[in-house]
């Protein structure tokens, strides 16, 4: 029997209040990866409705086309632009950036590294890295490096810019960031086993990527502060939010449908899962070096701001992540 799962359509409780509290983003440019569904879709829709010029970076697909059409309908006055960007290929990221650069002569105000995959099989990308690590972190590291001059330009013209990363409570499962997950060892990092309450190779690799997202934010915050930059770096986590991540993970064999249906009873809606992202993107009260979500380990609720945590915000982890990420993309990233 096919392992299928249907999203529970949980009630949204907090989204409208937060959205209505946010200031206009007219005159700003926002680039977001992974907007075809779920949290990325609602973040993109919100940003467009707040008046920003919006760049949607997605892997070419029918889903990308249909979601763009939906966003165009719901944001009829929006300034939306679709850019092909496959995060499983460094060359695709570079190609996407060349288009971003052409379109953003006044800089980028917010780069939101949102896209992610969860608990997929142990396989390598075309570049040789784990499919989860390259999609969730390494390609975002490269994209951020490429976009840095555009972010700096916006920060000088409009007094600030933001880099927003997307982590998860799964960062606690990793406990310690390990070098091998950032190396060209895709397909040889723990196999396809998974679950027994979210254990096994699939989930270890996912947790490593989510810890990398948080550590990358810590790196950026420190480096940007030292250079007296007006760019802020922050990271969101959605708690346990329903999205297409659960559906694709069930389909790929990473979770059983019965277990997933039970687990999601304790979660929150897609829109409420977007609160942390939205506050990082648009809320002037969020400072650089913040983790924003429903409690540091919270499953659901209003998004609150917390300091970055010492288990990744320390010199050992930050130095290792930066060095290995630069090695992976084959470029130095200096701020």
N, C-alpha and C positions, 0 to 999 in steps of 0.2 A: 504494500500500500504506500502511495506517495506521501512523503512527510510534508504536510501543508499547514499553514498557519494564517489566520485572519486577524488583522489588528482589532483590538477591542473597542476602539472609538471612545476613549475615556473623556470625561467632562473637562472642559477648560474652565479654570477658576480665576486666574490672575492676569492673563495676557492682556485683556482690554485695558485694565487699569494702568499697566506699565506702558503700553503703547501710547495711550492718551497723555501720559506724563512726559513723553520725550519731545525735545525741541525739533524744530524744522531742520532738515539737512540740505536745504536748497543751496546750490553753489558748491556742493561737495561731490566728490567722486568716490565711489565704493566699489571694490572688486571682491567678489565672493566665489570661492570654489565650492562645487557640490551643491547645486541649487535645484536639482531635478525633482526632489521630493523631501518630505520630512522637515527637519529643523532648518536646513538650508533654504528650502523653498519659502517658508514663512518669514525667515529673516530677510530674504531678498524682497519679498512682497512688502514687508514693513518699511524697509529702506526706500523702496520706490515710492511708497505712499507718503513718506516723510520728505520727498522732493529731491533726493540725490540722483545724480547720474550713476547708473548701475551697470557694472560689467559682470556677466555671468560666465564663469569658467567651468565648463563641463566636458566630459568625454563625449565625442560625437555619437549620438544615438537617437532613436525615435523618442525616448523619454526626454532627452534634452530639448528636442523640437516641440513636443507636446507641452512640456512645462513652460517653455518660453511663450507659447501661444496663450496658455492660461494666465501667466503673469501679465502679458500684454493686454489681455481682456480685463483683468481685475485692477490694473493700474493704467487706465486708458491715457492718462496724461504723463505717464512715466517716460523717462529717458533710458531705455533698456538696450543693452548690446550683448549679443551672444558671441562668445569666443571659444573655439575648440581648444580643449586642454585635457590631455590624457595623463594623469598623474603617475601612470605606470611606465612613463617614458620621459627621460630627461630632455630628449630632443623635442618632444611635444611641448614641454613646459617652456623651453627656450623659444619655440615658434609662437606660442601663445603670448609670451612677453613682448615679442617684437610688435604684435598687433596692439597690445595694451599701450606700449610706448608711443605708437603712432596716434592713438586716440586720446592720450592724456598729457597734452602739452603743458597743462597747468598742474600736473602732479596727481598723486593719489592720496586722498585723505584717510581712507581706511582700506587695509588689506586684511580680509577675513579668511584665514586658512581653515575652512570648515570641513571640507570633504573628508570622508573616512570610510573604511571598510572594516568588518568585524569578524574575527574567528574563521577566516577562510582557510582553505587547504594550504599545505606547505608547498608553495611553488614560487618560482623565480620570475621576476619581471624580465623584460627584454634587456635590461641593464645588469641583471644578475642578482638583484637584491630581493629580500622577502617582499612579497606582494603587499602585505600589510604595512611594513615599515616604509617602503618607498611611497605608497599612496598617502599614508597618514602623516609621515614626517619628512622623509628625505626630499621629496619633490617640493614640499612646502618650504623647506629650508632653502632650496635653490630658487624658488619663486620669490621668496622674501629678499634674498641676496640681490636678485636682478632688479626688484622693484625699489630697493632702498633709495636710489637717487630721486625717484618720483615721489616717494614718501617725504624725503628731506625737502624737496621743492614745495610740496603742499604745506609742510610745517612752517616753512619760512613765509609763504604767502598768506596763510590763514591761521598761523600761530600754534597749530598742533596737527599731528597725524597719529594714526593708530595702527598697530599690528595686533590682530586678534587671533589667537590660537584656540583649538577646541580639544580639550582633554576629556576625562571621564573618571568616575569613581574607580574604574578598573586600574587606575594608576597605583592604587594601594596593593593590588594583587602582585605587581611586579617586585615591590620591595626594593630592588636594586637594579639599576640600569646596567646591562651587560653588553660589552663591545661586540660580541659575535652577531648580535641582531642588527647591527649597523654595518655589517660587512657583506661582501659578495658571497653569501652562503645560502641564498634563496633555494628552497627545496631540500635543505639539509639542516632544518632548525626545529626538529621535534616531531615531525610527522603530522598525520591528519586526525589523530585521536583528540577527543574533546568532551567536555562536560563533567559528569559526576559532580554536579554543582560547580560548573564553570572552571574545571581544571583541564589539564592536558596541553599538548603542544599548541593547538590553535589559540587557546585562551592565553597562554604564556606570551605568545608573539603579540597578540592584541594588547595585553597589559603593558608590554615593553613600549609599544608605539604611543600609548596614552601617557606613560611616564616621560617619554621623549618629548611629547608636546608641551608638557609642563616645564621640563628642564630647559627646553629651547626658549620658553618665555623668560625664565630666570636669567639665561644667558643674555638675551636681548635687553632686558631691563637693566642689567648691570652695565653692559657695554654702552647703551644709549645714555644712561645717566653720567657715566664717566666722560663721554664726549660732549656733554651739555646739549644734547639733542632735544628738540621739542617733540620727538616721536615717543609715544607711550606704547608699552608692550603689556598686554594682559591676556588672560586665558579663562575661558568659560568651561563649565561642565554642566550637563543637562540633567543630572540625576538619572533616574530610571524613566526615560521618556519613550513613548511609543514612536517608532519611525520605521522606515523600510529596512533599517539595519537588522532588526529581528527577523523579518521575512526572508531576506537574502541569506542570513546565517542558518535559519531552519532549512532552507532549500539546499544549501551547500553541505548540510549534515553536521553543523556545529552545535545545534540545539534541537531537542525534540519538540514537537508542536505542543504536546500536553504540558510539558514543563514550562514552555514559554507562555502559554495561556495562563497558567497558574502564577508565574512570576510577575506578569504584567498587571495583575490585579493590584499590585503594590506600587504601580508607577503613575505617571501623569501624561497628559495629552501632548501631542506634538507641539501645539502652540505654547503650552506652559513650559515645555522643554527648551523652547527658544529664548526664554527670559534672560539667561546668562549671556548668550550671544548678543542679544539686542542691547543689553546694558553696556557691554564692552564696546559695541559699535557706536552707540549714540548717546549714552548717558554721560553728561559732563562731570558727574560726581565720581566716576570710576578712575582711580589713579593708576599710573604705571606700576607694574609689579603686583597686580591683584589677581586672585582667583575668584571667579564669580559664579555662584551656583546655589542650589538649595541646601546650604550647609556644606562643610568640607566633605562629608560622607553622606550627605542627604539624598534621599530617593526622590523627594518631591517637595514642592512649596515655592514660595517667593525666592527670587535670586538675590543673594546677599554677597557682599564683598569681603574677602579675607586676604591676609598676607600670604605670599607664596610659602611653601612648606620646606623645612630644613632637610628633609630626606632627599631632595633633589636640588634645592637652592643652596649648594655648597661648592667650594672650588673644585673638589675631586670630580664630582658628577658633571659640572658645567664644562670643565676643561676637556674631559673625555668626550662628551657629546659634541662639542664644537670641532675638535680635531677629527673625530671619526666621520662627522657629517661633511666636513670639507674634503676629506679623502674620498668619500663616496661620490660627491658631485664633481670631483676633479678640479676644484677651484678654491682659492682662498676667499674667505668672506671677512673683510675688515670693516669695522665701523669707526 
